[in-house]
Amino acid sequence: MKKILFLLCVACNLASAIGQVSIDTTDYQRAEAFISSNITKKYYRSWVNPQWVKDAQFFWYSINTKNGTEYIKCQMKNGSKSALFDQQKLAKLLATELDKTVEPYKLPIASIKVDKTGNTLTFKVETQKYSYQIKQNTLQKIDSKKTLQLASTSPDKAKTAVVHDYNIWLKTGNDSVQVTQDGSRAYGYGVSPSWYSTKNIELESDHPLELNISWSPDSKYIIAGKYDRREARNLYLYKVLPDEGHRAEVREYERPIAGDSIVPTVEYILIDVEKNSYQLIDIPAKATFLAYGFNWTKDGSRAYQVSFVRGYQSVDIYEVTAASSQVRTVFTESAATYVDPNTNDLRVLDASNELLWLSERDGWQHIYRINQQTGQVINQVTKGTYVVRGIEHIDEKSQRIYFTAGGIEPDIDPYYPLLYSIRFDGTGLTQLTHEAAHHSVFFSTKGDYFVDNYSTVEEPNIAVLRRSKDGRVMAQLEQGDISEIIAMGWQKPEPFKVKGRDGKTDIYGVLFKPNNFNPNQKYPLIEGTYSGPQTIRAPKTFYRGLSNDDTPMTQLGFVMVNIDGMGSAFRSKAFHDVSYKNLGDIGGPDKMIAIKTLAGQYPWIDSTRVGIFGHSAGGYDAARALLAYPEFYKVGVATAGNHDHRSAKAWWPELYMGYPAGKNYDEQSNYTHAKKLQGNLLLVHGDQDQNVNPTASMRLAAELIKANKDFELLLIPNKDHSQVYYDKYLIRKRWDFFVKHLHGIQPPKNYQIK
């Protein structure tokens, strides 16, 4: 009897420690209500994307309201707002024209343009184009010109460059002249396969193609790529659910992977439009993923290209002189790790014959002014322990650069980009936005005004019109309406800051709690992860704090965290480089410290029950966490994971893991460490994933089977990389997996997300 009582006491104490929960259909329904596609419909007046009208004193925008979509016109000088047009009147005209009911706040219009008078509106309804005279309230059809495929019209609208049978033609009116003669499918001009395209291997047709033609501003010259696909290698997909019939399809797509010795390349020709002739440009043929577009001078005399060396440890800036086709290297930048193609930016300053260049050469992302002729640095424009996030506008007349940066203000989250201006010579730094928030700015055509959208994960977006010279607010345009979300019991996400693995560096993250949060209950914790070094995972805007996979799972009795450890983006070069040739680190040491710190602060966090999930690079992270840190991470869901960095594409892993592919690729492959699995792992992949090939998960599964490890594998038919992420069946299975293995209870059976 004493033994039975003892066991009962142990069971009761264990249940109390875990915090007894019961998850049923009601909880799943509440979680479903917070899925991104559902909850964002209740976030009204959420964002202003200004549409600037050339030579006009106004701009317009559309805004989502409780009624539907409204169209607003705003005067820049005084910020006064009015309706762009009478939506009731246009709805009646469209109802008559289309012979169906048209609701005024659900107008079926797209591709909207407004003339500088503000009276003429052009738009499309499906494929038909219309002109609407606002004051006269008249609607007229516009005859649509036949759209040429793979064509690019010159800036002066006089000629069109068209690619036909892999050769370039110049079309003037009804006349066409063939410029190139020797183009072929495998070695053609002006076009390359769309990156996401796949094709049935039984079909003779080529992949869908994308155009690569760059006109000079004066319409006299064209630079076009010549793509060498003769030795391009394919990856394959097995489509078990074909569009018709019962035979599965094998689909292929051209894709170099990390370490490939032979890859598709591109070289360039320069076409003299008046002479209908061309010359090969003396820029070395490069892997297609290393070469970027061309920046022309305004007069069309020169063009500049940013061209990387494989492995991204070096980048060349080339100048092409149009009249002579001569090429010279303006400057070269190198780094011991990599020159980041995701953050560098080249701008041409026509008035002063200079260039602006974003670089991390001093350990932080900054703006440099470069002499076009010599390639020498005239001066470093911005300096300090902060990160320039982007050049937003350049006023060459006043010689001021408008840029966003994070980390200048000591008491503001360094991930928040604020707007500043500075003179070309590096003097006169001026702060233009002051709110401690994430700012997204859009400058007017002339640059004298800008629209600023700013928010945090806690506070919804505010959109204002500001004057550029001093940041003065001319008008508040919109303020996000979250009244319906608050009524649902939504809990604000909570930003936090802790010290990282070195005891000195600040690590930032966001904590999410359930609507029905009870501080007396013990909650398992799940980390949503993505440690891809090109970005961060923790949200900084209200929209991202609302539209995610984390908030729904809080409704199932979990607390969720996003943490950006060392090796992620938007901090110093040294912080970023922690992940170089070291992607397997996944920021884990910092994240585990952060979670333990939070658990020390909040007794309601159960740090003995920690799960993790992620997609793509985050899928790699989730599996990696269970393999590398099995004593900490107990449950993981890994979707579309690139479990070996040679399984997907070349550019991304070669940037962060190096080229040639060395032993570090093997060391940081999840395949290599499959035998270390201890926790509960669910692997998920879409069988049509043309970004991270499904073999990545299948080969990890093979290694887990070889090691006799228990795990679950879900292969979702006919879903690609993006589609599987939003797949409702996957979302439910992820919920089920964590409920079962972290709560230790059975989830509702066969719950269906609508």
C-alpha positions in Angstrom: 0.0 0.0 0.0 2.8 2.4 0.9 4.5 1.6 -2.5 1.3 2.5 -4.3 0.9 5.8 -2.4 4.6 6.6 -3.1 4.1 6.0 -6.9 0.9 8.1 -6.9 2.8 11.0 -5.2 5.6 10.7 -7.7 3.1 10.8 -10.6 1.3 13.8 -9.1 4.5 15.7 -8.6 5.6 14.9 -12.1 2.3 16.1 -13.5 2.6 19.2 -11.4 6.1 19.9 -12.6 5.2 19.4 -16.3 2.1 21.5 -15.8 -0.9 19.4 -16.8 -2.4 20.5 -20.1 -5.2 19.3 -22.2 -5.1 20.3 -25.9 -8.3 19.8 -27.8 -10.1 21.0 -31.0 -10.9 24.4 -29.4 -7.1 25.0 -29.0 -6.5 24.0 -32.6 -9.2 26.3 -33.8 -7.6 29.2 -31.8 -4.2 28.4 -33.4 -5.8 28.3 -36.8 -7.2 31.8 -36.3 -3.7 33.0 -35.9 -2.3 31.4 -39.1 -0.8 34.2 -41.2 -3.3 34.0 -44.0 -6.1 34.4 -41.4 -4.8 36.9 -38.9 -3.3 39.4 -41.3 -6.8 39.9 -42.7 -7.7 41.6 -39.4 -4.7 44.0 -39.5 -6.2 47.1 -41.2 -4.5 50.2 -42.6 -1.3 48.2 -42.3 1.1 49.7 -44.9 1.5 52.6 -47.3 3.3 51.9 -50.6 3.3 55.3 -52.2 2.9 55.6 -55.9 4.8 58.7 -57.0 3.6 60.4 -60.2 6.3 62.1 -62.3 6.1 65.9 -62.4 3.1 65.9 -60.0 2.7 67.5 -56.6 0.8 64.5 -55.3 1.1 60.8 -54.8 -1.4 58.1 -54.3 -1.7 54.8 -52.5 -4.2 52.0 -51.7 -4.9 51.0 -48.2 -6.7 47.9 -46.7 -9.6 48.9 -44.5 -12.5 47.2 -42.8 -14.6 48.2 -45.8 -12.1 46.8 -48.3 -9.5 48.6 -50.4 -9.6 52.4 -50.5 -7.6 54.6 -52.9 -6.1 57.8 -51.4 -4.5 60.9 -52.9 -2.1 63.0 -50.9 -0.7 66.5 -51.6 3.0 66.6 -50.8 3.3 70.2 -49.8 0.7 70.2 -47.1 0.0 66.5 -46.6 -3.8 66.9 -47.3 -5.6 63.7 -48.2 -8.6 63.0 -50.3 -10.1 60.1 -52.2 -8.2 59.4 -55.4 -11.6 58.9 -57.2 -15.2 58.2 -56.3 -15.2 54.4 -55.9 -19.0 54.2 -55.9 -19.1 55.8 -59.3 -16.4 53.6 -60.9 -18.0 50.5 -59.4 -21.3 51.4 -61.2 -19.5 51.9 -64.5 -17.6 48.7 -64.2 -20.8 46.8 -63.3 -22.4 48.0 -66.5 -19.3 47.3 -68.6 -18.7 43.8 -67.1 -22.4 42.9 -66.7 -21.9 41.8 -63.1 -22.0 43.1 -59.6 -19.0 45.2 -58.6 -18.5 46.2 -55.0 -16.9 49.7 -54.6 -14.3 48.5 -52.1 -13.5 45.3 -54.0 -12.8 46.8 -57.4 -11.3 44.2 -59.8 -8.7 46.6 -61.1 -4.9 46.2 -61.4 -1.8 47.8 -63.0 -3.1 51.2 -62.0 -1.5 54.4 -63.3 -2.5 58.0 -62.7 -1.4 60.9 -64.9 0.1 64.1 -63.5 -3.2 66.0 -63.7 -4.7 63.4 -61.3 -7.7 63.1 -63.6 -6.9 60.2 -65.9 -6.7 56.7 -64.4 -5.6 53.7 -66.5 -5.9 50.1 -65.2 -6.6 46.5 -66.2 -9.5 44.3 -65.5 -8.0 40.8 -66.1 -6.4 41.4 -69.5 -8.5 44.3 -70.7 -7.1 47.8 -70.3 -9.3 50.8 -69.5 -9.0 54.6 -69.2 -11.2 56.3 -66.6 -11.7 60.1 -66.6 -12.3 60.9 -63.0 -14.1 64.3 -63.3 -16.1 63.3 -66.3 -16.9 59.9 -64.8 -16.3 58.2 -68.2 -14.9 54.8 -68.9 -13.3 53.7 -72.1 -11.6 50.6 -73.4 -8.0 50.8 -74.6 -6.9 48.6 -77.4 -4.2 46.4 -76.0 -1.1 46.0 -78.1 0.2 42.5 -78.6 2.8 41.8 -76.0 6.0 40.4 -77.4 7.6 37.6 -75.5 11.3 38.0 -74.4 11.4 41.6 -75.5 12.7 44.9 -74.1 11.8 48.3 -75.4 14.4 51.1 -75.6 14.1 54.1 -73.2 13.0 56.4 -76.1 10.4 53.8 -77.2 11.7 53.8 -80.7 13.0 50.2 -80.9 12.5 46.9 -79.3 15.1 44.2 -78.7 13.6 40.7 -79.1 15.1 37.3 -78.5 14.0 34.7 -81.0 15.6 31.3 -81.4 18.3 32.4 -79.0 19.3 35.3 -81.2 18.7 39.0 -80.7 16.7 41.0 -83.2 16.0 44.8 -83.3 12.5 45.7 -84.2 11.4 49.2 -85.4 7.7 49.4 -86.1 7.0 46.4 -88.4 10.7 46.0 -89.5 13.1 43.7 -87.8 16.8 43.1 -88.2 18.7 40.1 -86.9 21.7 41.2 -85.0 23.3 38.0 -83.8 23.4 34.9 -86.0 25.0 32.0 -84.1 22.8 31.7 -81.0 21.6 28.2 -80.0 19.7 26.6 -77.2 22.9 25.7 -75.4 24.8 28.8 -76.2 22.3 31.6 -76.8 22.0 35.4 -76.5 20.0 37.4 -74.1 18.1 34.6 -72.3 18.7 32.0 -69.6 16.5 29.5 -67.9 14.2 30.8 -65.1 15.8 29.8 -61.8 12.6 28.2 -60.6 11.7 26.4 -63.9 11.5 22.7 -64.2 10.5 20.6 -67.3 9.4 17.1 -68.1 12.5 15.3 -69.4 10.4 13.7 -72.1 9.6 17.0 -73.7 11.9 18.6 -76.3 11.0 22.1 -75.4 13.4 24.3 -73.4 12.8 25.7 -69.9 10.9 28.9 -69.5 13.4 31.7 -70.2 14.2 35.0 -68.6 15.5 38.1 -70.5 18.9 39.6 -69.8 19.2 42.8 -71.9 20.4 46.2 -70.6 19.6 49.3 -72.7 21.8 52.4 -72.3 19.7 55.5 -71.2 20.3 57.2 -74.6 18.9 54.1 -76.4 22.1 53.8 -78.5 23.6 50.6 -77.0 22.6 47.3 -75.5 24.6 45.0 -73.3 23.3 41.4 -73.4 24.5 38.1 -71.9 25.6 35.1 -74.0 24.9 32.0 -71.9 27.0 28.9 -72.2 24.8 26.0 -71.1 26.6 23.4 -73.1 27.8 21.5 -70.1 25.1 22.5 -67.7 24.2 19.7 -65.3 20.7 18.9 -64.0 19.0 18.0 -60.8 15.8 15.9 -61.0 12.4 15.7 -59.4 10.0 12.8 -59.4 6.4 14.0 -59.9 4.1 11.3 -58.7 0.9 13.3 -59.4 1.2 14.4 -63.0 -1.2 16.9 -64.5 -2.9 14.2 -66.4 -2.7 10.4 -66.8 -1.3 7.9 -64.3 2.4 7.8 -65.3 4.7 9.7 -63.0 6.9 12.4 -64.5 10.6 12.9 -64.1 11.3 16.6 -64.2 14.7 18.3 -64.6 16.2 21.7 -63.9 19.6 23.2 -64.6 21.4 23.8 -61.3 25.1 23.9 -60.4 25.8 22.7 -56.9 28.6 23.7 -54.5 31.9 22.4 -55.6 31.0 21.7 -59.2 34.0 22.1 -61.5 31.9 22.8 -64.6 29.0 25.3 -64.3 27.0 27.4 -66.8 28.7 30.6 -67.6 27.9 34.0 -69.1 29.9 36.5 -71.2 28.6 39.7 -72.7 28.2 41.5 -76.0 27.7 45.2 -76.6 25.3 46.0 -79.5 25.5 49.3 -81.4 21.9 49.9 -82.1 22.4 52.3 -85.0 24.8 50.0 -86.8 22.9 46.8 -85.9 26.3 45.3 -85.0 27.9 43.9 -81.9 31.2 43.1 -80.2 32.2 40.7 -77.5 33.0 42.6 -74.3 36.3 41.7 -72.7 34.8 40.7 -69.3 35.9 37.2 -68.4 33.2 34.5 -68.7 31.8 33.9 -65.2 29.5 31.4 -63.6 26.1 32.8 -64.1 25.5 33.2 -60.4 28.5 35.4 -60.0 27.7 38.2 -62.5 25.2 41.0 -61.8 23.5 43.6 -64.0 25.0 46.9 -65.4 24.7 50.4 -64.0 24.8 53.0 -66.8 25.8 56.6 -66.6 22.9 58.9 -67.4 24.4 59.9 -70.7 24.8 56.2 -71.8 28.6 56.6 -72.3 29.7 54.0 -69.7 28.3 51.1 -67.8 29.6 49.4 -64.6 29.3 45.9 -63.4 29.9 44.1 -60.1 31.4 40.7 -60.9 32.4 38.2 -58.2 35.1 35.5 -58.2 34.0 32.1 -57.3 34.0 31.7 -53.5 33.1 35.4 -53.1 36.5 36.3 -51.6 37.0 38.9 -54.3 34.9 41.2 -56.5 35.8 43.2 -59.6 34.1 46.4 -60.6 34.3 46.7 -64.4 33.7 49.8 -66.6 32.6 49.4 -70.2 33.0 52.3 -72.5 30.1 52.0 -74.9 31.6 53.8 -78.0 34.7 51.6 -78.1 33.5 48.4 -76.2 36.7 48.8 -74.1 36.7 47.3 -70.6 38.8 48.2 -67.6 38.8 47.1 -64.0 38.1 50.2 -61.9 38.9 48.4 -58.6 39.0 45.1 -56.9 37.9 44.3 -53.3 39.0 41.2 -51.4 38.3 39.7 -48.0 39.7 36.8 -46.0 36.2 35.4 -45.6 33.9 36.8 -48.2 32.7 40.1 -49.8 29.0 39.9 -49.2 26.9 40.2 -52.4 23.8 40.6 -50.3 24.9 43.9 -48.9 27.2 45.6 -51.3 25.8 48.3 -53.5 27.3 50.3 -56.4 26.0 53.8 -57.4 27.2 56.0 -60.2 27.5 59.7 -59.5 27.3 61.3 -62.9 27.9 65.0 -61.9 31.2 64.3 -60.2 32.4 61.2 -62.1 32.5 59.2 -58.9 31.1 56.0 -57.5 29.5 55.1 -54.2 30.3 51.7 -52.8 29.0 49.8 -49.8 31.8 47.7 -48.1 32.6 46.0 -44.9 36.4 46.6 -45.4 36.8 48.3 -42.0 34.8 45.7 -40.1 31.4 47.5 -40.5 29.2 48.1 -43.4 29.9 51.6 -44.7 29.7 53.9 -47.7 32.9 54.8 -49.6 33.3 57.4 -52.3 35.4 56.1 -55.2 37.2 58.0 -58.1 35.8 56.5 -61.3 39.0 57.0 -63.2 41.6 55.7 -60.7 39.4 53.4 -58.5 41.0 55.0 -55.4 38.9 55.8 -52.3 38.3 59.6 -52.1 37.0 59.2 -48.6 35.1 56.9 -46.4 31.7 58.7 -46.1 30.3 56.9 -43.0 32.4 55.7 -40.1 31.7 54.1 -36.7 30.6 50.9 -35.0 27.3 50.7 -36.9 25.9 49.1 -40.0 24.7 51.0 -43.1 21.6 49.1 -44.2 21.1 50.8 -47.5 21.4 53.9 -49.7 17.9 55.2 -50.1 18.4 58.4 -52.1 21.2 60.5 -53.5 21.0 64.3 -54.1 23.9 65.0 -56.4 23.1 68.7 -56.5 23.5 69.2 -52.7 25.9 66.3 -52.5 24.0 64.5 -49.8 23.4 60.8 -49.3 20.3 59.5 -47.6 20.8 56.1 -46.0 19.4 53.8 -43.4 21.6 52.5 -40.6 21.3 50.5 -37.4 23.4 50.9 -34.3 24.2 54.7 -34.3 21.8 55.5 -31.5 23.2 53.7 -28.4 19.8 53.1 -26.7 18.0 51.8 -29.8 17.9 48.1 -31.0 20.8 48.0 -33.6 18.6 46.0 -35.9 16.2 49.0 -36.3 17.1 50.9 -39.5 16.8 54.6 -39.0 17.2 57.2 -41.8 20.1 59.7 -41.9 21.7 62.0 -44.4 25.3 62.9 -44.8 27.4 64.9 -47.2 29.6 63.2 -49.8 32.7 64.3 -47.8 31.5 62.6 -44.7 30.4 65.7 -42.8 27.0 66.8 -41.6 25.5 63.6 -40.4 21.8 64.3 -39.7 19.3 62.0 -38.1 15.9 62.2 -40.0 13.8 59.6 -38.2 13.9 59.3 -34.4 11.3 56.8 -33.3 12.8 53.6 -31.8 11.3 51.3 -34.5 11.9 49.6 -37.8 11.7 52.3 -40.5 11.0 51.6 -44.2 11.3 54.7 -46.4 10.2 55.5 -49.9 11.5 58.7 -51.5 9.6 60.8 -54.0 10.7 61.1 -57.6 12.6 64.3 -56.9 13.7 63.2 -53.5 12.3 66.2 -51.5 9.7 64.1 -49.6 9.6 60.5 -48.4 7.0 58.2 -46.9 8.1 56.5 -43.7 6.4 53.3 -42.4 7.6 52.4 -38.9 6.6 49.8 -36.4 7.8 47.4 -33.8 6.6 43.8 -32.9 4.6 45.4 -30.1 3.1 48.5 -31.9 1.4 48.5 -35.3 2.6 50.4 -38.3 2.4 54.2 -38.5 2.8 55.7 -42.0 3.8 59.4 -42.3 4.9 61.8 -45.0 8.1 63.5 -44.1 10.2 66.4 -45.6 13.6 65.1 -46.7 15.8 68.0 -45.6 15.0 67.7 -41.9 12.6 64.7 -41.5 9.7 66.9 -40.4 6.4 65.1 -40.5 4.1 66.8 -43.0 1.2 64.4 -42.4 0.2 61.2 -40.7 -1.1 59.0 -43.5 -2.3 55.9 -41.7 -2.1 54.1 -38.4 -2.5 50.3 -38.2 -5.8 49.2 -36.8 -5.5 46.0 -34.7 -8.7 46.3 -32.7 -10.1 43.0 -33.9 -6.8 41.2 -33.1 -6.7 42.6 -29.6 -10.3 41.4 -29.2 -9.1 37.9 -29.9 -6.8 38.0 -26.8 -3.6 38.5 -28.7 -0.5 38.8 -26.6 2.2 41.3 -27.6 5.5 39.6 -28.5 8.2 40.6 -26.1 11.7 41.6 -27.4 14.6 40.7 -25.2 18.4 41.1 -25.0 20.9 38.8 -23.4 24.7 38.3 -23.5 26.0 35.7 -25.9 28.6 33.0 -25.7 31.5 35.4 -25.1 29.7 37.0 -22.1 30.0 40.4 -23.8 28.1 40.5 -27.1 24.4 41.4 -27.0 22.1 38.8 -28.5 18.6 39.8 -29.5 15.4 37.9 -29.7 11.6 37.9 -29.4 9.4 35.8 -27.0 5.8 34.8 -27.8 3.3 33.8 -25.2 -0.2 32.2 -25.4 -3.4 34.2 -25.3 -4.5 32.4 -22.1 -1.0 32.7 -20.5 -0.9 31.5 -16.9 2.4 32.4 -15.0 1.7 29.6 -12.6 1.9 27.0 -15.4 5.1 25.4 -16.8 5.4 25.8 -20.5 7.6 23.9 -22.9 9.6 26.2 -25.2 9.9 26.0 -29.0 12.5 27.9 -31.0 11.6 29.0 -34.5 14.9 29.1 -36.3 16.6 30.3 -39.5 20.3 30.9 -39.2 21.0 31.6 -42.9 23.7 34.3 -42.6 22.0 36.6 -45.2 19.2 37.6 -42.8 17.8 37.4 -39.3 14.9 35.3 -37.8 13.6 37.5 -35.0 10.9 39.9 -36.3 11.5 43.6 -36.1 8.2 44.9 -37.6 4.6 44.5 -36.4 3.7 42.6 -39.5 6.4 40.0 -39.1 5.7 39.8 -35.4 2.1 38.9 -36.3 2.5 36.9 -39.6 4.6 33.9 -38.6 4.4 30.3 -37.6 5.2 31.0 -33.9 2.0 32.8 -32.8 -0.3 30.0 -33.8 1.7 27.4 -31.8 1.5 29.5 -28.6 -2.2 28.7 -28.7 -1.3 25.1 -28.1 0.4 25.7 -24.8 3.9 26.6 -25.9 6.1 29.7 -25.4 8.0 30.4 -28.6 11.3 32.2 -29.2 13.2 33.6 -32.1 16.9 34.4 -31.5 19.6 35.7 -33.7 22.9 34.3 -32.6 26.4 35.1 -33.8 26.9 34.5 -37.5 23.7 36.2 -38.6 23.3 39.4 -40.5 23.2 43.2 -39.8 25.9 43.4 -37.2 29.7 43.8 -37.4 31.8 41.8 -39.9 33.3 39.9 -37.0 29.9 39.0 -35.7 28.8 37.9 -39.2 32.0 35.9 -39.9 31.3 33.5 -37.0 29.3 31.4 -39.4 31.9 31.4 -42.2 32.8 27.8 -43.1 30.9 27.1 -39.9 27.2 27.0 -40.7 26.8 23.9 -38.5 27.2 26.3 -35.5 23.7 27.6 -36.2 24.2 30.2 -33.5 23.4 27.4 -31.1 25.7 28.4 -28.2 24.1 31.9 -28.1 20.6 30.5 -28.4 21.0 28.0 -25.7 22.4 30.6 -23.3 19.5 32.9 -24.2 16.9 30.2 -23.5 18.6 29.3 -20.2 18.7 33.0 -19.3 15.0 33.4 -20.0 14.2 30.3 -18.0 16.2 31.8 -15.1 14.1 35.0 -15.3 10.8 33.3 -15.9 9.9 30.2 -13.8 7.1 29.4 -16.2 9.6 28.3 -18.9 10.5 24.7 -18.7 14.0 24.5 -20.2 14.0 20.7 -19.9 11.4 20.6 -22.7 12.8 22.5 -25.7 11.8 22.0 -29.3 12.9 23.6 -32.5 11.5 24.0 -36.0 12.6 25.7 -39.3 12.3 25.7 -43.0 15.1 25.6 -45.7 18.3 26.7 -43.9 16.0 26.6 -40.8 15.2 23.0 -41.6 18.9 22.3 -41.6 19.1 24.1 -38.2 16.3 22.1 -36.7 17.9 18.8 -37.5 21.3 20.1 -36.7 20.2 21.2 -33.2 19.0 17.7 -32.4 22.3 16.2 -33.7 24.7 18.7 -32.2 23.0 19.6 -29.0 20.9 16.5 -28.1 21.1 17.2 -24.4 19.2 20.5 -24.9 16.9 20.2 -28.0 14.5 17.3 -27.6 12.0 17.6 -30.5 12.5 19.0 -34.0 10.6 19.6 -37.2 12.8 20.2 -40.2 11.1 21.2 -43.4 12.9 21.5 -46.8 16.2 21.4 -45.0 19.5 21.7 -47.0 21.0 19.0 -44.8 24.2 18.9 -46.8 25.3 22.2 -48.4 26.1 20.4 -51.6 22.5 19.4 -52.1 20.8 22.5 -53.4 22.7 25.2 -55.3 26.2 26.6 -55.7 26.1 30.3 -54.8 24.7 30.2 -51.3 26.9 27.5 -49.8 30.0 28.7 -51.7 29.5 32.1 -50.2 29.3 31.0 -46.6 31.2 27.6 -46.7 33.8 28.5 -49.3 35.1 27.2 -52.6 36.4 24.6 -53.5 34.2 22.4 -51.3 36.5 21.3 -48.5 36.3 19.0 -45.5 34.2 21.5 -43.7 31.3 20.5 -46.0 31.5 16.9 -44.7 32.0 18.0 -41.1 28.9 20.2 -41.2 26.7 17.9 -43.2 23.8 16.5 -41.2 24.4 13.2 -42.9 27.7 12.8 -41.2 26.1 13.2 -37.7 22.9 11.2 -38.2 24.1 8.6 -35.7 24.0 11.2 -32.9 20.2 11.6 -33.0 18.5 11.1 -29.6 15.4 13.3 -29.8 12.2 13.1 -31.8 12.7 14.3 -35.4 10.2 14.9 -38.2 11.7 15.5 -41.6 9.4 17.1 -44.2 10.0 17.9 -47.9 7.9 18.8 -50.9 8.6 16.4 -53.8 8.8 19.3 -56.3 11.2 21.4 -54.3 13.5 23.1 -57.0 15.3 25.2 -54.4 16.5 22.5 -52.0 16.2 19.2 -53.8 14.2 16.5 -51.9 17.3 14.3 -52.0 18.6 16.4 -49.1 15.9 15.0 -46.7 15.9 11.5 -48.3 19.7 11.1 -47.9 19.5 12.2 -44.3 16.7 9.7 -43.9 18.9 7.0 -45.4 21.7 7.8 -42.9 19.2 7.7 -40.0 18.0 4.3 -41.1 21.5 3.1 -41.5 22.1 4.2 -37.9 18.9 2.5 -36.8 17.4 5.7 -35.5 13.7 6.3 -35.0 12.4 9.4 -36.8 9.4 10.4 -39.0 9.5 11.4 -42.7 6.7 13.2 -44.5 7.1 13.7 -48.3 4.3 16.0 -49.6 3.3 15.5 -53.3 3.4 18.3 -55.8 4.7 20.9 -53.5 7.7 23.1 -54.2 9.9 25.0 -51.7 7.5 27.8 -51.0 4.3 25.8 -51.4 5.2 23.2 -48.8 6.0 26.0 -46.3 2.3 27.1 -46.5 0.8 23.6 -46.8 -2.0 23.3 -44.3 -1.5 19.6 -43.8 2.2 20.2 -42.9 1.2 23.0 -40.4 -1.2 20.6 -38.7 1.4 17.8 -38.6 3.9 20.1 -37.1 1.5 21.1 -34.4 0.6 17.4 -33.7 4.3 16.5 -33.5 5.1 19.1 -30.8 1.9 18.4 -28.8 2.7 14.7 -28.8 6.4 14.9 -27.9 6.6 18.0 -25.8 3.3 17.9 -24.0 3.3 14.1 -24.0 -0.4 13.9 -25.0 -2.3 12.9 -28.1 -3.4 15.7 -30.4 -6.9 15.9 -31.7 -7.3 13.3 -34.4 -7.3 14.4 -38.1 -7.9 18.1 -37.3 -8.4 19.9 -40.7 -7.2 23.5 -41.2 -9.6 25.2 -43.5 
